[in-house]
Each structure stands twice: as C-alpha cells, then as structure tokens.
C-alpha cells in the first residue's frame, strides 16, 4: 500500500503543476489586470502605474512569474493578495473551514438520501419509490442549482420566513451550533440536490447487477432474511460504483459550491474565488486553485484505498498496473 500511495503522490505532482499553470495562464490572459483596475479607480499617472506593475512583477515573462510562484508555493508561500493586501495563505485558511462544512454536509445529505432511494428503486421497480427517485434525479440533473437556489430563497426565506437566506451565522461570528446548522440547510440542500440524482442512478444500477449474482440467489435459497441479505451482501458489494461516483463528483461538488456560496453570501473559498476573479487577483486565484487541486487529488487517493476494503478482489498490485 505504501508503494502505491507513494506512486500516486509522485504522479500527482505533475498533474498539480499542470492544473495550476493552466489556471495561472488563463487568469493572466484574461482582459484587465490589477494595474488596470487600480488605474480606473484612482486615476494614477503612467509612471505610478509602471512602478506598481514592476512591484507586482507583471513586467516579467509569464512563465518566469509562474516559476517563481510555484517555487514559493512549495516553500509554503502563496504570495500576497492584491485585492485584500493580505497573505493568500491566511485568506484561504480563514475561508477553508466554511467551504468544507458546506461541501461535506451537501455530500452527506446526497448520500443519505440518494443511496437508500437507489436501493429501494432497484429492489422495488415501477413502485411509488421508483417514481419518486426518477423525479428527483430528473430535477437534480436538468435544472441548474443556482435557479433552484433562487426559487428556494424566495419560497422558504422571503415568503414563508422559515429559513435564513444569507450568511453563515445570524451575527458576524459563531454563536451556536444550532445557528450554524440553521443557516446551512438551504445552501447545502441546493448543492446536494444536484448530486442526489447521480447517487440514485449509480446505486440503482449497482444493486440491480448485484441482485442478479448467483451468491445472492443462493443466500435467498438458504432462507437468509431479506434484510440480512441486503445489508451483508447487496449493500457492500454495490458500493464500489458509488465510491467511484464520489471520486468523480468532487470537482463538480466544489464547482457547485462556488455558485451557491455567492448566492447565499457563504464566506467560503467559492465567494473568495469570485472576488479574486473580479479583481484580477492572480495570486489569490492560483492559490485557491492549488488548494482545491490538492484536496481533490488526496481524496481520490483515499477513495482508491477504500475500494480495496469494499471489494477484496481489488488489491494495490492490480490498481498499480
């Protein structure tokens, strides 16, 4: 296992460099720059603008500037934000917990609802539960989450006044866990809705495949109870595709969080990223991308390890090929 993890980590390094360089390139090629924004806001002279451009290093070639950034990153320095005039590392560390709370809760909601619905839908085809599952899958996959979020705010926050529409707390700081959970309901549910459909479809397909296996028919023929067969045999053996869905869905989960955080004024990395884009804050944009890339790469390695526990037929020697 250690050899496999080491190999995956070594492979992840060029992938990480490729991702961050691409984002750094696209951010720098986009129209406008921090200097242009400063000029428009303050009416500075050309000499002052040139001096500020030199101070930021924007007079250097793009590849050279990325090389400096990546070397500083591996030393633990992601530079200074031009929009906030603060350390990018400090800004990210301050916003990362909020994003983790939002995304993990959305993932949990999607799994708690999607996996059972997929199992029931597979075991009881053409039933009411199957119809409900199909409807939820259709809604989650066909309607953009930002549109559903706006509708949910209008219904549950504006009209009914049942749930808060904005922020992470009622005040400016943490007051109680209950207050946090109360503010978490709407944004996490909106992200989860777009994930539930995939969990339903993956679970349903996997369960249908497992139910047709000979060992399931043998277990039923021996008189083993349906609940025991479902929990001991069907559930575990059908989870591998579901774990794969989690692995492939992490980038989409984070991408959905960017939009939802902005709509609900959630103080996470998503809203910080949008602020960085609006202000052409190259260090902030690349720094957030780097952190997200690391999270995705590490999660994929952990989920690969989980495969071997769910399916003993898969070992690290097989995955290493």
C-alpha positions as CSV (number, residue, x, y, z in Angstrom):
1,X,0.0,0.0,0.0
2,X,2.8,2.4,0.9
3,X,4.4,1.9,-2.6
4,X,1.0,2.6,-4.3
5,X,0.4,5.7,-2.3
6,X,3.9,7.0,-3.0
7,X,3.5,6.4,-6.7
8,X,0.1,8.2,-6.7
9,X,1.7,11.1,-4.9
10,X,4.6,11.3,-7.4
11,X,2.1,11.2,-10.3
12,X,0.0,13.9,-8.6
13,X,2.9,16.4,-8.7
14,X,3.0,17.0,-12.5
15,X,-0.8,16.9,-12.5
16,X,-0.9,19.6,-9.8
17,X,1.7,21.7,-11.7
18,X,-0.3,21.4,-14.9
19,X,-3.6,22.5,-13.3
20,X,-2.1,25.5,-11.5
21,X,-0.1,26.6,-14.6
22,X,-3.2,26.4,-16.8
23,X,-5.2,28.5,-14.3
24,X,-2.3,30.9,-13.9
25,X,-2.1,31.2,-17.7
26,X,-5.8,31.8,-18.2
27,X,-6.0,34.3,-15.3
28,X,-3.2,36.3,-16.8
29,X,-4.5,36.2,-20.3
30,X,-8.0,37.4,-19.3
31,X,-8.7,41.1,-20.1
32,X,-7.6,43.6,-17.5
33,X,-5.0,43.3,-14.7
34,X,-4.7,44.6,-11.1
35,X,-2.8,47.6,-12.5
36,X,-5.7,48.4,-14.9
37,X,-8.2,48.2,-12.1
38,X,-6.1,50.5,-9.9
39,X,-5.8,53.0,-12.7
40,X,-9.6,53.1,-13.3
41,X,-10.3,53.5,-9.6
42,X,-7.6,56.1,-8.6
43,X,-6.6,57.9,-11.8
44,X,-2.9,57.3,-11.2
45,X,-0.2,58.6,-13.5
46,X,1.6,56.3,-16.0
47,X,4.8,56.5,-14.0
48,X,3.0,55.3,-10.9
49,X,1.3,52.5,-12.8
50,X,4.5,51.3,-14.3
51,X,6.1,51.3,-10.8
52,X,3.2,49.3,-9.4
53,X,3.4,46.8,-12.3
54,X,7.1,46.4,-11.6
55,X,6.4,45.9,-7.9
56,X,3.9,43.1,-8.7
57,X,6.4,41.5,-11.2
58,X,4.0,41.9,-14.1
59,X,6.8,43.2,-16.3
60,X,8.4,39.7,-16.2
61,X,7.5,36.9,-18.7
62,X,4.5,34.8,-17.7
63,X,6.4,31.5,-17.4
64,X,9.1,33.2,-15.3
65,X,6.4,34.5,-12.9
66,X,4.7,31.1,-12.6
67,X,8.1,29.5,-11.9
68,X,8.6,32.0,-9.0
69,X,5.1,31.3,-7.8
70,X,5.4,27.5,-7.8
71,X,8.8,27.6,-6.0
72,X,7.3,29.9,-3.4
73,X,4.3,27.6,-3.1
74,X,6.5,24.6,-2.3
75,X,8.1,26.7,0.4
76,X,4.7,27.4,1.9
77,X,4.2,30.9,0.5
78,X,1.3,31.6,-2.0
79,X,2.1,35.3,-2.2
80,X,0.1,38.4,-1.3
81,X,-3.4,39.2,-2.5
82,X,-3.6,42.4,-4.4
83,X,-7.3,42.7,-3.7
84,X,-7.0,42.4,0.1
85,X,-3.3,43.2,0.6
86,X,-3.0,40.2,2.8
87,X,-1.3,36.8,2.7
88,X,-3.1,34.5,0.3
89,X,-2.4,31.6,2.7
90,X,-4.1,33.4,5.6
91,X,-7.1,34.3,3.5
92,X,-7.5,30.7,2.3
93,X,-7.1,29.3,5.8
94,X,-9.7,31.7,7.1
95,X,-12.3,30.7,4.4
96,X,-11.5,26.9,4.0
97,X,-13.5,25.7,7.1
98,X,-16.7,27.3,5.8
99,X,-16.3,25.6,2.4
100,X,-15.5,22.2,4.0
101,X,-18.6,22.5,6.2
102,X,-20.8,23.3,3.2
103,X,-19.4,20.7,0.8
104,X,-19.2,17.9,3.3
105,X,-22.7,18.4,4.6
106,X,-24.0,18.6,1.0
107,X,-22.2,15.3,0.2
108,X,-23.6,13.7,3.3
109,X,-27.2,14.8,2.5
110,X,-26.8,13.5,-1.0
111,X,-25.5,10.1,0.2
112,X,-28.1,9.7,3.0
113,X,-31.0,10.4,0.6
114,X,-29.6,9.1,-2.8
115,X,-28.2,5.7,-1.7
116,X,-31.3,4.5,0.1
117,X,-33.6,5.7,-2.7
118,X,-31.4,4.0,-5.3
119,X,-31.6,0.7,-3.3
120,X,-35.3,0.9,-2.9
121,X,-35.8,1.8,-6.5
122,X,-33.8,-1.2,-7.6
123,X,-35.5,-3.7,-5.2
124,X,-39.0,-2.3,-6.0
125,X,-39.1,-1.4,-9.7
126,X,-42.1,0.5,-11.0
127,X,-43.2,1.3,-7.4
128,X,-44.0,4.7,-6.0
129,X,-40.5,5.0,-4.6
130,X,-39.1,4.3,-8.1
131,X,-41.2,7.1,-9.5
132,X,-40.0,9.5,-6.7
133,X,-36.4,8.5,-7.3
134,X,-36.7,9.2,-11.1
135,X,-38.4,12.5,-10.4
136,X,-35.6,13.7,-8.0
137,X,-33.0,12.5,-10.5
138,X,-34.6,14.5,-13.3
139,X,-34.9,17.7,-11.2
140,X,-31.3,17.5,-9.9
141,X,-29.8,16.8,-13.3
142,X,-31.9,19.1,-15.5
143,X,-32.3,22.3,-13.5
144,X,-29.3,24.5,-12.7
145,X,-28.7,24.6,-8.9
146,X,-28.4,28.5,-9.0
147,X,-32.0,28.6,-10.3
148,X,-33.3,26.2,-7.7
149,X,-31.4,28.2,-5.1
150,X,-33.1,31.4,-6.1
151,X,-36.5,29.7,-6.0
152,X,-35.8,28.2,-2.6
153,X,-34.8,31.6,-1.2
154,X,-38.0,33.2,-2.5
155,X,-40.2,30.4,-1.1
156,X,-38.6,29.4,2.2
157,X,-36.9,32.7,3.2
158,X,-38.9,35.5,1.7
159,X,-42.4,34.2,1.6
160,X,-42.5,31.7,4.4
161,X,-39.7,33.1,6.5
162,X,-38.8,29.6,7.7
163,X,-35.1,29.6,6.9
164,X,-32.3,32.3,6.6
165,X,-31.3,33.2,3.1
166,X,-27.8,34.7,3.7
167,X,-24.7,34.3,5.7
168,X,-23.2,31.5,7.9
169,X,-24.4,32.9,11.2
170,X,-27.1,35.3,12.4
171,X,-24.4,37.7,13.5
172,X,-20.8,38.2,12.4
173,X,-19.3,35.4,14.4
174,X,-20.1,31.9,15.6
175,X,-22.8,31.9,18.3
176,X,-24.1,28.3,18.5
177,X,-24.0,25.0,16.5
178,X,-27.8,25.3,16.1
179,X,-27.5,28.7,14.4
180,X,-24.8,27.3,12.0
181,X,-27.0,24.3,11.1
182,X,-30.0,26.6,10.6
183,X,-28.1,28.7,8.1
184,X,-26.6,25.6,6.5
185,X,-29.9,23.9,5.5
186,X,-30.7,25.9,2.3
187,X,-27.2,26.2,0.7
188,X,-26.2,22.6,1.5
189,X,-29.5,21.2,0.2
190,X,-29.2,23.1,-3.0
191,X,-25.8,21.6,-3.7
192,X,-27.0,18.1,-2.6
193,X,-29.9,18.2,-4.9
194,X,-27.6,18.2,-7.9
195,X,-25.7,15.2,-6.5
196,X,-28.6,13.1,-5.3
197,X,-29.6,12.1,-8.8
198,X,-26.2,10.6,-9.6
199,X,-26.2,8.7,-6.4
200,X,-29.6,7.3,-7.1
201,X,-28.6,6.2,-10.6
202,X,-25.3,4.7,-9.6
203,X,-26.7,2.8,-6.6
204,X,-29.7,1.5,-8.6
205,X,-27.6,0.2,-11.4
206,X,-25.1,-1.4,-9.0
207,X,-27.8,-3.0,-6.8
208,X,-29.6,-4.4,-9.9
209,X,-26.4,-6.0,-11.0
210,X,-25.6,-7.5,-7.6
211,X,-29.2,-8.8,-7.2
212,X,-28.7,-11.0,-10.3
213,X,-25.5,-12.6,-8.9
214,X,-25.6,-16.3,-8.1
215,X,-24.4,-15.8,-4.4
216,X,-27.4,-13.6,-3.8
217,X,-29.8,-16.2,-5.2
218,X,-28.0,-18.9,-3.1
219,X,-28.3,-16.8,0.1
220,X,-32.1,-16.3,-0.5
221,X,-32.5,-20.0,-1.2
222,X,-30.8,-20.8,2.1
223,X,-33.6,-18.9,3.8
224,X,-31.5,-15.9,4.9
225,X,-33.7,-13.0,5.7
226,X,-34.1,-10.2,3.1
227,X,-32.8,-7.5,5.5
228,X,-29.6,-9.5,6.3
229,X,-29.0,-10.3,2.6
230,X,-29.4,-6.6,1.7
231,X,-27.1,-5.3,4.4
232,X,-24.4,-8.1,4.4
233,X,-24.2,-8.9,0.7
234,X,-26.0,-6.3,-1.5
235,X,-25.1,-3.1,0.2
236,X,-21.3,-3.6,0.5
237,X,-20.9,-5.2,-2.9
238,X,-22.8,-2.4,-4.7
239,X,-20.8,0.4,-3.1
240,X,-17.8,0.4,-5.4
241,X,-19.6,2.3,-8.2
242,X,-21.0,4.7,-5.6
243,X,-17.4,5.4,-4.3
244,X,-16.4,6.0,-7.9
245,X,-19.2,8.5,-8.2
246,X,-18.0,10.3,-5.1
247,X,-14.5,10.4,-6.6
248,X,-15.6,11.8,-10.0
249,X,-18.1,14.1,-8.4
250,X,-15.7,16.0,-6.1
251,X,-14.7,18.7,-8.7
252,X,-18.4,19.2,-9.6
253,X,-19.2,19.4,-5.9
254,X,-16.7,22.2,-5.4
255,X,-17.8,23.9,-8.6
256,X,-21.4,23.9,-7.4
257,X,-20.2,25.4,-4.1
258,X,-18.7,28.4,-5.9
259,X,-22.1,29.5,-7.2
260,X,-24.1,28.6,-4.1
261,X,-21.6,30.4,-1.8
262,X,-22.1,33.6,-3.8
263,X,-25.9,33.4,-3.9
264,X,-26.1,32.7,-0.1
265,X,-23.2,35.0,0.9
266,X,-21.5,32.0,2.4
267,X,-18.0,33.0,3.5
268,X,-16.0,30.2,1.8
269,X,-13.5,29.7,-0.9
270,X,-16.1,30.0,-3.7
271,X,-17.1,33.5,-2.9
272,X,-13.4,34.4,-2.3
273,X,-12.5,33.0,-5.7
274,X,-15.2,35.2,-7.4
275,X,-13.8,38.2,-5.6
276,X,-10.3,37.3,-6.8
277,X,-11.5,36.9,-10.4
278,X,-13.3,40.2,-10.3
279,X,-10.2,42.0,-9.0
280,X,-7.8,40.0,-11.3
281,X,-6.0,38.8,-8.2
282,X,-3.6,36.3,-9.8
283,X,-2.1,35.0,-6.6
284,X,-5.4,34.5,-4.9
285,X,-7.0,32.7,-7.9
286,X,-4.0,30.4,-8.3
287,X,-3.7,29.8,-4.6
288,X,-7.3,28.8,-4.2
289,X,-7.0,26.5,-7.3
290,X,-3.9,24.9,-5.8
291,X,-5.7,24.1,-2.5
292,X,-8.7,22.7,-4.3
293,X,-6.5,20.6,-6.6
294,X,-4.7,19.2,-3.5
295,X,-8.0,18.3,-1.9
296,X,-9.3,16.6,-5.0
297,X,-6.0,14.6,-5.5
298,X,-5.8,13.5,-1.9
299,X,-9.5,12.5,-1.8
300,X,-9.0,10.4,-4.9
301,X,-6.1,8.5,-3.3
302,X,-8.2,7.9,-0.1
303,X,-11.1,6.7,-2.2
304,X,-8.8,4.3,-4.1
305,X,-7.8,2.8,-0.7
306,X,-11.5,2.5,0.2
307,X,-12.0,0.4,-3.0
308,X,-9.8,-2.4,-1.6
309,X,-11.9,-2.5,1.6
310,X,-15.2,-2.7,-0.3
311,X,-14.1,-5.2,-2.9
312,X,-11.4,-7.7,-1.7
313,X,-10.9,-8.7,-5.4
314,X,-9.2,-5.3,-5.9
315,X,-5.7,-5.0,-4.5
316,X,-3.0,-2.5,-4.7
317,X,-1.0,-4.6,-7.1
318,X,-3.9,-4.7,-9.5
319,X,-4.5,-0.9,-9.2
320,X,-0.8,-0.2,-9.6
321,X,-0.8,-1.7,-13.2
